[in-house]
Amino acid sequence: MSVISKRAGLALFAGAIALPLSGAFAQADPSSSGRQMTVIGSPPADLSDLPEGPRIEGVITARNGSAIQVTKPEGGEDIVSVGAGTVIKSSGGFLGLDKDKLGPEALLNGLPVKVETVRWGRRLLASRIDLKARDLRTAAMIQSGTRQQFAEQGAAIEENARVAEALRGRVADIDQYNVKGTTNVYFDTGEYELSGRARGELCEFVRRAEAMDNALLLVVGYTDSTGSYEINQELSERRAGRVTNFLQQQCGWKPWRMLTPTGMATADPAADNTTEAGRAQNRRVAVNILVSKSVDGIGASGNEGM
């Protein structure tokens, strides 16, 4: 049988479209130190002779047959049976009325409710369930829209997975890619913060890349020759990481279209490190637009906008 965990937290209303549980509900027996018991049988229609139970307020987070699970704001769940004697009402003008008597089918997952109960043996039976019309409308719209969203999102997820599989990973061999464009971001000595100008240029570069089918971005950080190898390696990695984060967080470039950023320290200098002007050109991060040759369909290496 399925057992509802007492440790489950409060399900948020907007996202609490839980799947109905299969099998019988289980509920703690108050006279047996928390031992679980299975709810079996049909609730009675006449509740007049049953002793009063606790008042429960929370969100419906699961349903199974004639029972609902209500998760309380402070945590913990109660299993409440719903039967012919249960009065279910909405307030707030749903269906044009001030108060509406509803059927059990209105008890949707994700719906906030206030439940008055009676004790039915060792179980709780709802004598009255109150809910708000606006909450019912919202829960109904979420439930009806979920199947369509799942279908649409499933197709999108499948397509994204196919593209991501073709695009993600490290650059094992740059010769397998065509370089379609490159931009450089420059830094002051020992710095890895982006200037205002660099921020604008990076987002403009992303717009160029987005116009190309199957494009990837490769980010490589460099330093000048000043300082030790250890310091330069760390600094080049910090520069590459800062640019990568900005591209994704501020320019909207998708992470699965980003190749692993790399710090190259003093390797591949762009200019002469013996002059100040040359060192300034070497304190850089190069952002490259790459397209796989197998996707691009071009055998020769193409360099555009270098």
N, C-alpha and C positions, 0 to 999 in steps of 0.2 A: 504494500500500500504506500501512498505518498504521505509524507509527514511534513507539516508546515513548521519551519524553523522558528523558534521563539527569539532568535537573535537577529532576524531580518530588520533592517532599518525602515524608516518612513519612506514610502514610495511617493515621489513628487507627482502632483496631479497631472501636470502637462505631459509627463512621460511615463505614466504608470499604466500602460496598456499591457498588462501581464497576460500570459497565456493561461487559459483555464487549466486547472489541475486534473489529471486523470486519476481514476480510482476513488476510494472513499477518503473523506477528510478525517484527520486525527485531531483530537482535542484533549488537553490536559484534564485529568480527573482530579478535582480539588481535594478529594478525600484520600488520594493515594500518592502524595509527595511528588506530583508532577508526572505520573505515569500516563502515557498516551493511550487514548481509547478511540475506537473507530465509531463514527456516526452512522447509524443504520436505522432505516425505518422512515415512514412518512410522518411529518409533523401534524398534530391534531388541528382541526378547524376551530374548536371551542377552547378558548384560552382563559375563560372566566375563573376556573378553579385552580389555575396554576399560580404558584407564588411569584412575586415580583423579582426580577433580576436587575443587574446593573444597567445604567445608561452608558452607551458606548458612542464615542464620536471619533471619526477617522476617515480613512480612504479605503474604498473597496480595492483590494489588490489581487484577488483571485476568486473564482467561482467554480463550483462543482455541484451540479444537480440542484438540490434544494438548499444548499449551504453557501454562504459567502464568507470570505476572510476580510476582516476590517483591521487595517494597520493604524495604530494610534499615533498622534503627534509625538508623544514621549517615547515611542518605540514599543515593540511587542504587538502581538496580534490576538484577536479573538475570532473564534469560529462561531457563526450564528446561523441557525437554521431558519429558513423562510417557508411558510406554509400558507394554507388557505385562510388562516386566521390573521395573517399579517396584513396590516394596512400600510400601503406605500403612498406617500403624498409628496407633491412638489409645490413649492411656493414661488411666486414671482411672475405669474401670468402666462406660464407655458400653455400652448394651445388656446390662448385667449381667455383662460379662466384664472381666477385668483388662487384656487386650491384644486388640484387635480388628483384623483385617485388613480394610481398606476398599477400595472402588473409587474410580476417579478422580472420580466424581460428588460425593464428599465434599469435594473441594477447592473450597470456596466462597470467594467474595470476602470479604475482611475476616478471614480465618482466619490466626492466627499459626502458623507451621510451622518445623521444622528439617529441612533437606534435605541429604542426602548425595548427591553427584553423581559421575558418570564423564564423561570427555570422549568425545564422539561427533563425530568430525571436528573442526570448529571450534565445535561447539555443546556445551552442557551437557545431560546426560540424568540425571534423578533415578533413583538406585538405591534410595533409601529416603526416605520422608517421614514424619516423626513429628509428631503433633499431640495436643493435650489434649482429652479428651472434653467437658469443660465448655465449652471454646472452640468446639467443633463444634456443641454444642447451641445456644449463643448465636448463632453465625453462621446456623444453620439457622432459628432463630426470627426473626431479623432479616430474613432473605431471604423467608421465607414471609409475614411480616407487612407487608413493604414494599409489595406490590401493593395490599393492602387499604387501607393508610394513604394511599397515593397517590390511590386512588379517593375516600376520604373527604375528604382534605385538598383534593383538586381541586375538589370540590363546595363546600367551605367557602371556598376562595380565590375561586372564581367569585362566590359570594354577597357576600363582603367587598368584592370589586372593584366590584360593582354598587352597593353601599351607599356605598362610599367616593367613587365618582364623583359620586353625588348630594349628598354631604355636604361634601367637602373644598373648600378654597379660602378666599379672603378675603371679608370682608363688603363687597361693593361698594355695597350699598344696604340699610341696616338695615330699611327699610320692607318688604323682601321676607321678613322673619322675624317671628315672634311671640316676644316675650320671655316666657318661662314662669317665670322666677325670677331673682333677683339676690342676691348676697351681697357684702359689702365687707370687705376686709382692711386694717387700719390700721397705720401705721408711725411710728416716731419720726423726728425731724428728721434728714435726711441718711442714713437707714438703709433697707436693703432686706431685712434678715433677717426671717424669719417667727417670730412668738411661738408658744409652745406652744398657746395658746388658738386662734390662727389656724389652726394645723395641724389641730387636731381639727375645727374648723368647716368647713374646706375638704373634708376627707374625708366629712363628713356631707352636705355639699352635693353631692358626687359621687354619693353613694348616692341622693339625690333625683333627680338627672339621669339615672342609669342606669335608673330606673323609668319613664322617658318614652321612647317609641319615637322613633327618628331624631333624638335631641337632640344639639346641638352645644354646646361651651363657647366663649365669647368672653371673653378676658382683656384688660382695659384698665388701664394704670397711670397715676397722676396724682401731682402734687406740689402743695404750697402755693406761694404767690407769692414766697417767700424765695429769693434767689439769682438767678443769670443764667439766661437761656433755655437756653444750652448745657448747663449743669449740670443743670437741671431736666429737660431732655429725656432726657439720659443716665440720670438717676436714675429717671425714670418707666419707661424701657425695662428697666432692671435689675429693678425691682419686678415688672413684668409677666412678665419672663422667669423670675424666681425662683418666682413663683406657678405658672406654667405647668409648670415642671420638677417641682415638688412634686406637682401634680395628676396628672401622668403617672407619675412614678417611685414615689411613696409612696401615692397614692390609687388607682392602677390605671386612670386614664382613658386610653383608647386615643388615640394621637397622631393617627390619621386622623379622629377626631371632635373635634379641636381646631382652631378657626380661628386664624389668625395673630395672636399677641399684639401689642399695640400700646401704645406710650408716647405719652401726650397732654400731658405736662408740666403746665402750669397751666390748660389748657382745661377748660371745663365744670365749674367749681368747684361743690362740693356745698353750700358754706357761705361765709360772709363771711370773706375773707382779712385783714380788718383786726383781727380778734380772735384770740387764741390758741386758743380753743375752735373757731372756724371753721377755722383753719389745720389743726388736728388732724384734722378731718373730711375735709379735702381731701388729706391725705397718705394715699392709699388705692390699692387695686387693686380694681376691680369685676369680678366673675366673673358672667357672664350665661349662663343656659340659653336657647338659641335653637332654634326649630324652624321650618323653612322653611314658608311658607304653602302652597306647592304640596303639601307632604307632610302638613302638619297638617290641611289641608282647611278652614281657618277664614279667612275673608276679613278680618275685623276684627282689629286688633292686640289681643292679650290680655296682660295684665300680672298675673301671679300671684306672690305672695310677695315683692313689691317692698319 
